[in-house]
Amino acid sequence: MRWTDTLDIAIALEEAHPDGDVATLRFTDLHRWVCALPGFAGDPGGSNEGLLEAIQMAWLDERQ
């Protein structure tokens, strides 16, 4: 997975952190959680606020 694989990341985050409070999660924590996912091969410095927000929104959609 890379930063642009927002849906795959969201699914993996939901599996790894099913009790995580997605709506109030800080981007710094989200970044750390994404980088720690098994199979994540993106450059840790390659994220930005827009990508993190897209991941957060995809994760919220997964919960609905």
C-alpha positions in Angstrom: 0.0 0.0 0.0 1.0 3.6 -0.7 -0.5 6.9 0.5 -2.9 7.1 -2.4 -4.4 3.7 -1.6 -6.9 5.4 0.7 -9.6 2.7 0.7 -7.1 -0.1 1.3 -5.5 1.9 4.1 -8.9 2.6 5.6 -9.9 -1.1 5.6 -6.5 -2.0 7.2 -6.9 0.7 9.8 -10.4 -0.5 10.7 -9.0 -4.0 11.2 -6.0 -2.8 13.2 -7.9 -0.2 15.3 -11.6 -1.2 15.4 -12.1 0.9 18.6 -10.2 4.0 17.3 -12.0 7.3 17.5 -11.7 8.2 13.8 -13.5 11.5 14.0 -11.2 13.0 16.6 -7.9 11.2 15.7 -5.1 13.7 15.2 -3.3 13.6 11.9 0.0 12.9 13.7 -1.5 9.7 15.2 -3.1 8.7 11.9 0.2 9.1 10.1 1.9 6.9 12.7 -0.8 4.3 12.5 -0.7 4.2 8.7 3.1 3.9 8.6 2.8 1.0 11.1 0.4 -1.0 9.0 1.7 -4.4 7.7 2.2 -4.0 3.9 2.5 -0.3 3.9 5.3 0.7 1.6 4.8 4.4 1.3 7.5 7.0 2.1 6.7 8.3 5.6 7.5 11.8 4.3 5.2 11.4 1.4 2.0 12.2 3.1 0.2 15.5 3.4 -2.9 16.9 5.1 -5.0 16.2 2.0 -4.0 12.5 1.9 -4.5 12.1 5.6 -7.9 13.7 5.4 -8.9 11.4 2.5 -7.8 8.4 4.5 -9.8 9.6 7.5 -12.9 10.1 5.4 -12.6 6.7 3.8 -12.2 5.1 7.2 -15.3 6.9 8.5 -17.2 5.6 5.4 -16.0 2.1 6.2 -17.6 2.4 9.6 -21.1 3.2 8.2 
